[in-house]
Amino acid sequence: MKMQDVILIAKKKDVCYKVGMSKADLIRTLQTKEGYTACFQRQDFCEEKECLWMDDCIPSGMRFS
């Protein structure tokens, strides 16, 4: 997902985006706002099946199904 797409999602969810904020930091902020662990790109494996950020976070071969 492109940064512009992440920014649009953040705006819809009333999450403040600051200029210079990394994509990873913005996604982690969104995860926290949604009540999830701010884990984006911090784990080697993932068991979350319905994460919006999965394609950018964990390579498909490293996901649990």
C-alpha positions as CSV (number, residue, x, y, z in Angstrom):
1,M,0.0,0.0,0.0
2,K,1.3,3.4,-0.9
3,M,1.9,6.1,1.8
4,Q,-0.8,8.3,0.3
5,D,-3.3,5.5,0.8
6,V,-2.2,5.1,4.5
7,I,-2.6,8.9,5.0
8,L,-6.1,8.7,3.6
9,I,-7.0,5.9,6.0
10,A,-5.5,7.8,8.8
11,K,-7.6,10.9,8.0
12,K,-10.8,8.8,7.9
13,K,-10.0,7.4,11.3
14,D,-9.1,10.8,12.7
15,V,-5.5,9.9,13.3
16,C,-3.1,12.8,13.1
17,Y,-0.3,12.5,10.4
18,K,2.8,14.6,10.9
19,V,5.0,15.6,8.0
20,G,8.1,13.4,8.1
21,M,6.3,10.5,9.8
22,S,7.3,7.2,8.4
23,K,4.8,4.8,6.9
24,A,5.6,2.2,9.5
25,D,5.0,4.7,12.4
26,L,1.7,5.9,10.9
27,I,0.5,2.3,10.5
28,R,1.5,1.5,14.1
29,T,-0.4,4.6,15.3
30,L,-3.4,3.3,13.3
31,Q,-3.1,-0.1,14.9
32,T,-3.0,1.4,18.3
33,K,-6.1,3.6,17.6
34,E,-7.9,0.4,16.4
35,G,-7.1,-1.4,19.6
36,Y,-4.4,-3.7,18.2
37,T,-0.8,-4.2,19.1
38,A,1.4,-1.8,17.2
39,C,3.4,-4.6,15.6
40,F,3.8,-3.5,12.0
41,Q,7.2,-4.9,10.7
42,R,8.3,-5.8,14.2
43,Q,7.7,-9.6,14.0
44,D,9.1,-12.4,11.9
45,F,5.8,-14.3,11.9
46,C,2.2,-13.3,12.1
47,E,-1.0,-15.2,13.1
48,E,-3.3,-12.3,12.4
49,K,-5.5,-13.4,9.5
50,E,-7.4,-10.2,8.7
51,C,-4.8,-7.5,9.1
52,L,-5.1,-4.6,6.6
53,W,-1.3,-4.2,6.6
54,M,-0.3,-7.8,6.1
55,D,1.0,-7.4,2.5
56,D,3.4,-4.7,3.5
57,C,4.4,-6.2,6.8
58,I,5.2,-10.0,6.5
59,P,6.3,-11.9,3.4
60,S,3.6,-14.3,2.4
61,G,5.8,-17.3,3.1
62,M,6.1,-16.3,6.7
63,R,2.4,-16.1,7.5
64,F,0.4,-18.7,9.4
65,S,-2.7,-19.9,7.7
